[in-house]
């Protein structure tokens, strides 16, 4: 028998050691419906299959959850359809989340979802992280800076690092070539004085597609 969206959300989250409440599952269902409705008109996402949206967007977005402390301020660079920032906020309401994207229609979608799901302490900003005006407003203010498929690894580290507080964490959500990317960016790590805290490779539930998480912190002086 075909599994329901609720079952896929619950089981998929469990497989990456995340527990979702019934309320959170309902929020994800609403998010799914709106993503499909907007996506058919505005190309918010190229994925339209329910299972793929749930796993590739929602469950994948939840994979860094254990690395993000309670009550953290989090910046999601290149958030697109709200990933991973909105799923992380749903699963951990204590987070203070800022979504940043350079495409206005995507920012408008993010704002719509925030209103519809009645999420507090989360905002969507239109702009580029590399712009001085954006950095001037929100630079050096975040406990966690995260991105999923924004730029190459070196680009993300260079652009994201200036937004961190002194003891903050950078989390890069990457694909199957994460270790090679790390090797290719050794000079960037040295220049930015970043250290690898953890690197995790895993496979998405149901789809068995390889993903990687790389967590960075600033090196001690």
ZAMAR-204811 format. One record per atom (N, C-alpha, C): x, z, y; residue in three letters. Coordinates in steps of 0.001 Angstrom, whole numbers, plus 500000, padded with zeros to 6 digits. Each point is the difference from the previous one (the first is absolute). Example, Ala and Ser with C-alpha at 12.3 -4.5 7.8 and 13.67 -1.06 7.14 Angstrom:
! residues 2
513190507800494310ala/499110500000501190ala/500900500000501200ala/499650499280501050ser/500820500060501190ser/499230500730501090ser/
END
This chain:
! residues 221
500841500000498806unk/499159500000501194unk/500884500000501256unk/499602499230500964unk/500762499912501238unk/499988501336500730unk/501171500414500472unk/500088501273500710unk/499452499862501417unk/499413501069500490unk/499471500016501358unk/501145500180500994unk/499706499723501265unk/500989500209501057unk/500415501467500036unk/499027500892499825unk/500302501429500001unk/501005500354498903unk/499782499459498808unk/500899500285498880unk/501399499448500254unk/500060498787500547unk/501306499393500276unk/500765500810501049unk/499304500428501045unk/500633500824501026unk/500504501311499414unk/499149500663499237unk/500352501308499444unk/501160499886499014unk/499887499066499062unk/501042499840498977unk/501296499456500595unk/499866499017500899unk/501193499432500618unk/500784501037500781unk/499286500837500761unk/500664501064500752unk/500648501008499056unk/499286500362498941unk/500553500953499034unk/501303499509499389unk/500094498697499772unk/501207499445499375unk/501227500110500894unk/499786500153501304unk/501140500230500900unk/500001501452500490unk/499302500861499247unk/499979501449500259unk/499359500375501331unk/498934499295500340unk/499204500323501178unk/498575500294499543unk/499448501108500467unk/498626500366499651unk/499085499699501178unk/498976499197499764unk/499033499667501046unk/498698500754499755unk/499413500529501070unk/498699500650499905unk/498899498944500030unk/498787500406499664unk/498869499076500046unk/499784499479501417unk/500181500868500998unk/499843499581501393unk/501035498939500364unk/501230500208499588unk/501061499034500298unk/499743498666499310unk/499500500052498779unk/499667498766499283unk/498902499236500729unk/499012500706500538unk/498935499343500767unk/500559499349501262unk/500953500659500651unk/500629499405501186unk/500744498720499633unk/500694500020498888unk/500707498797499553unk/499023498873499659unk/498856500328499444unk/498997498972499684unk/499492499332501274unk/499755500803501026unk/499570499439501286unk/501103499131500600unk/501213500475499930unk/501171499251500481unk/500085498654499280unk/499805500011498691unk/500032498773499195unk/498956498998500474unk/498778500470500198unk/498914499105500426unk/500292499375501358unk/500510500799500919unk/500298499485501336unk/501201499057499980unk/500962500301499170unk/501172499129499878unk/499591498619499503unk/499091499964499048unk/499518498719499481unk/499140499278501040unk/499175500753500699unk/499106499390500993unk/500803499400501155unk/500939500752500523unk/500839499492501085unk/500979498948499501unk/500496500199498789unk/501004499096499455unk/499504498588499826unk/498718499852499716unk/499438498665499805unk/499942499212501303unk/500066500702501139unk/499888499341501302unk/501307500007500800unk/500787501037499824unk/501156500183500886unk/501339500035499280unk/500011499823498686unk/501250499969499235unk/500807501288500152unk/499301501139500003unk/500679501292500022unk/500866500158498757unk/499479499510498870unk/500758500012498756unk/499748498708499240unk/501012499551499295unk/499842498790499182unk/499435500333498625unk/499859501291499706unk/499485500445498703unk/498507500269500119unk/499215499447499079unk/498545500167500072unk/499403500607498736unk/500782500101498942unk/499524500596498754unk/499994501526500113unk/498907500630499573unk/499861501449500148unk/501144500767499347unk/500309499657498759unk/501059500706499283unk/501332499868500723unk/500321498797500448unk/501287499791500665unk/500061500731501336unk/498899500026500745unk/499986500747501261unk/500234501479499734unk/499273500546499034unk/500124501428499695unk/501424500345499582unk/500584499198499118unk/501327500330499480unk/501110499602500968unk/499987498758500486unk/501107499513500836unk/499996500586501406unk/498815500335500508unk/499935500568501345unk/499833501519499982unk/498980500499499307unk/499710501432500070unk/500964500847499166unk/500088499710498701unk/500839500825499127unk/501477499869500372unk/500452498788500256unk/501386499805500436unk/500292500816501253unk/499051500034500932unk/500193500742501246unk/500125501503499779unk/499426500499498914unk/500038501436499722unk/501288500444499310unk/500800499052499542unk/501187500352499210unk/501012500895500726unk/500145499933501351unk/500971500885500661unk/499453501389500314unk/498775500299499613unk/499309501201500478unk/500806501278499779unk/500649500119498854unk/500691501262499683unk/501212500252500901unk/500500498965500657unk/501166500162500866unk/499619500402501431unk/498718500002500300unk/499548500221501376unk/499451501417500130unk/500679500872500747unk/499556501392500124unk/498639500119500691unk/499298501075499687unk/498743500303500675unk/500222500062501510unk/498987499570500739unk/499979500086501470unk/501067499141500678unk/500556499044499276unk/501023499131500591unk/499395499006500986unk/500798499619500991unk/499668498851500840unk/500627498776499342unk/499207498945499844unk/500444498827499234unk/499762498724500786unk/501012499154500065unk/499883498676500615unk/500067498942498913unk/498979499136499968unk/499943498882499051unk/500276498719500781unk/501178499421499798unk/500412498806500736unk/499550498743499258unk/499346499083500729unk/499495498779499383unk/498865500293499048unk/499047500774500476unk/498966500570499128unk/499005498985499446unk/499852498857500649unk/499105498955499476unk/498567500472499858unk/499504500001498770unk/498640500469499740unk/499872501506499943unk/501054500704500435unk/499982501460500006unk/500817500621498889unk/500893499205499395unk/500754500466498832unk/501467500256500342unk/500524501147499604unk/499383501051499187unk/499330501118500786unk/500009499916501340unk/499591501134500822unk/498610500543499748unk/498989499113499917unk/498628500478499814unk/499800500618498620unk/500432499364498901unk/499885500673498705unk/500712501357499960unk/501173500104500610unk/500700501284500031unk/499204501040500774unk/499372499591501086unk/499170500909500787unk/498778500453499211unk/499373499084499265unk/498842500364499178unk/500397501052498967unk/501141499794499355unk/500429500899498929unk/500614501302500517unk/500498499986501234unk/500566501205500610unk/499518500101501441unk/498815500583500206unk/499408500053501344unk/500831500782501014unk/500984500786499549unk/500803500790500935unk/500959499144500822unk/500228498766499580unk/500971499143500682unk/499503499559501375unk/500925499868500929unk/499730499423501320unk/500628498605499986unk/499156498970499890unk/500467498647499680unk/499897499063501200unk/501039499209500208unk/499986498915500977unk/500261498692499263unk/499074499056500149unk/500136498666499417unk/500478499051501090unk/501000499186499705unk/500543499076500997unk/500057498598499417unk/499385499046500700unk/500039498615499537unk/499971499070501202unk/500635498837499852unk/500106499050501112unk/498839499011500051unk/499121500013498989unk/498868499071499953unk/498724500724500416unk/499405499569501108unk/498882500729500587unk/498800500094499065unk/499691498923499271unk/498822500049499128unk/500174501040498893unk/501219500200499562unk/500252501020498981unk/499868501397500593unk/500464500181501224unk/499841501282500676unk/498520500298500223unk/499227498992500378unk/498560500191500180unk/499322500394498693unk/500440499407498896unk/499464500383498692unk/500355501451499685unk/501238500377500262unk/500412501381499761unk/499126500977500793unk/499766499685501262unk/499168500872500837unk/498579500086499452unk/499478498884499508unk/498667499978499397unk/499946500926498785unk/500999499921499136unk/500030500846498800unk/500123501475500378unk/500838500297500968unk/500165501387500448unk/498670500572500478unk/499255499209500783unk/498686500455500479unk/499013500136498851unk/499950498981499145unk/499018499972498916unk/500208501154499022unk/501243500299499681unk/500294501072499049unk/500082501372500671unk/499867500008501327unk/500025501240500784unk/501284500791499747unk/501108499297500083unk/501301500626499803unk/500515500561501320unk/500508501213499962unk/500536500652501189unk/501524499958499997unk/500581500131501194unk/501462500023500142unk/500658498767499379unk/499451498856500305unk/500598498726499605unk/499648498974501064unk/500979499208500418unk/499741498989501020unk/500715498709499648unk/499471498898500515unk/500567498675499762unk/500503499434501323unk/501258499589500031unk/500618499459501208unk/500377498540499801unk/499810499216501061unk/500384498590499985unk/501373499863500647unk/500974499511499257unk/501331499819500558unk/501037499803498913unk/501238499790500438unk/501118499814499073unk/500936501203500091unk/500406500488498857unk/500870501174499981unk/501322499746500713unk/500458498744499993unk/501285499692500630unk/499911499898501524unk/498795500036500571unk/499836499904501447unk/500366501319500682unk/500758499924501076unk/500426501200500716unk/498821500786500553unk/498949499305500442unk/498839500695500556unk/499327500875498951unk/499899499478498777unk/499387500776498916unk/500871501205499669unk/501303499761499869unk/500907501102499682unk/500011501042501108unk/499891499540501241unk/499991500935501116unk/498830500965499961unk/498896499564499401unk/498802500848499933unk/499999500927498791unk/500500499512498855unk/499855500795498771unk/501310500173499225unk/501122499630500588unk/501277500126499300unk/500396501443499734unk/500696500235498904unk/500547501317499623unk/498939501082499848unk/498792499625499563unk/498902500972499942unk/499393500174498611unk/500557499362498971unk/499335500016498695unk/500827500693498918unk/499284500749499161unk/500628500626498837unk/500303498967498922unk/499124499003499896unk/500142498962498977unk/499733498639500628unk/500868499042499742unk/499768498605500376unk/499988499192498710unk/498942499225499811unk/499796499300498732unk/499619498552500254unk/500270499155499038unk/499564498611500095unk/499908499399498613unk/499030499108499864unk/499808499290498740unk/500110498509500294unk/501058499392499499unk/500191498549500139unk/500124499553501450unk/500566500850500853unk/500297499601501376unk/501477499659500081unk/500312498745500337unk/501388499583500199unk/500813500207498720unk/501288499746500086unk/500903500349498916unk/500345501474500100unk/500662500529498996unk/500325501425500008unk/500862500369501198unk/501032499210500275unk/500869500298501128unk/499262499975501325unk/499105499029500157unk/499207499922501220unk/499114501210500186unk/499357500433498913unk/499137501182500082unk/500799501239500380unk/501159500187499377unk/500812501181500298unk/500445500009501462unk/500452498858500487unk/500483499913501384unk/498884500220501006unk/498819499464499700unk/498868500120500918unk/499321501357499872unk/499916500516498780unk/499271501240499770unk/500752501264500358unk/501319499998499835unk/500796501218500204unk/499834500623501392unk/499936499212501078unk/499856500608501327unk/498676500740500224unk/499035499826499118unk/498710500679500149unk/499970501361499312unk/501063500336499267unk/500038501251499247unk/500372501194500869unk/499403501149499666unk/500533501261500483unk/501348500245499313unk/500715501001500462unk/501351500251499479unk/500022500168498474unk/499044500723499452unk/499987500267498556unk/498970499149499262unk/499656498850500569unk/498954499169499414unk/500460499192498797unk/499018499370499363unk/500239499162498827unk/499540498573500256unk/500776499052499531unk/499597498595499950unk/499617499680498561unk/498836499371499809unk/499575499614498657unk/499754498497499981unk/500785499305499185unk/499861498548499850unk/499285499705498690unk/498880499299500091unk/499248499590498811unk/500398498564499684unk/500710499824498902unk/500572498706499683unk/499553499508498624unk/500489498823499630unk/499654499395498721unk/501057500236498945unk/500181499005499148unk/500877500173498841unk/501485499932500330unk/500354499536501213unk/501417499810500343unk/500551501107500889unk/499410501175499955unk/500383501068500922unk/501467500403499874unk/500488500122498780unk/501395500424499823unk/500969498958500551unk/499682498737499807unk/500846498944500568unk/499957500053501523unk/498794500227500559unk/499869500110501454unk/500836501153500539unk/500016501103499275unk/500821501136500424unk/501473499619500060unk/500469499341498968unk/501398499568499952unk/500322499055501153unk/499069499107500292unk/500210499026501075unk/500009500647501383unk/499456501209500109unk/499864500640501315unk/500834501273500127unk/501085500082499241unk/500857501186500069unk/500565500213501405unk/500377498913500672unk/500559500133501350unk/498956500514500984unk/498749499570499820unk/498919500485500866unk/499806501498499822unk/500042500474498762unk/499854501431499731unk/501118500796500664unk/501219499487499911unk/501138500683500621unk/499841500025501516unk/499636498855500573unk/499839499898501456unk/498923500947500519unk/498889500103499273unk/498883500847500430unk/500136501440499521unk/501048500277499219unk/500229501334499432unk/498794500470499184unk/499562499117499116unk/498873500315499121unk/500492500222498574unk/499355500936499323unk/500319500285498603unk/498763499773499145unk/500205499534498780unk/498888499805499066unk/499644501345499375unk/498763500433500215unk/499499501245499414unk/499519499758498578unk/499305498883499805unk/499469499678498674unk/499664498516499940unk/500079499457498813unk/499524498644499741unk/499222500037498693unk/498791499485500052unk/499104500048498842unk/499492498594499711unk/500093499605498755unk/499442498727499555unk/498822500296499081unk/498911499264500178unk/498815500240499181unk/499203498709499881unk/499000500033499143unk/499130498844499809unk/498580500353500424unk/499367499099500732unk/498628500235500432unk/499080500112498789unk/499103500987499991unk/499028500106498913unk/499168498721499882unk/499557499702498815unk/499154498850499685unk/500738498662500098unk/500816499796501032unk/500614498693500255unk/501447499910499531unk/500645501128499787unk/501388500054499508unk/500981499229500875unk/499763500008501311unk/500942499381500935unk/500975501064500511unk/501279499644500042unk/501029500972500356unk/500033500267501500unk/500117501274500347unk/500135500440501383unk/501123501021500090unk/500498500212501205unk/501065500983500223unk/499741500758501295unk/500401501255500005unk/499990500819501205unk/501428500453500272unk/500428499875501242unk/501310500531500386unk/499781500958501169unk/500454501230499829unk/499831501030501023unk/501362500294500620unk/500041499967501335unk/501246500210500736unk/499859501192500947unk/501115500672500230unk/500071501017501048unk/501268499772500806unk/500074500632501161unk/501233499919500780unk/501074500869499354unk/501227499514500024unk/501111500797499483unk/500310501138500962unk/500447501114499448unk/500385501138500832unk/501235499637500815unk/500040500499501206unk/501149499708500882unk/501256500696499495unk/
END
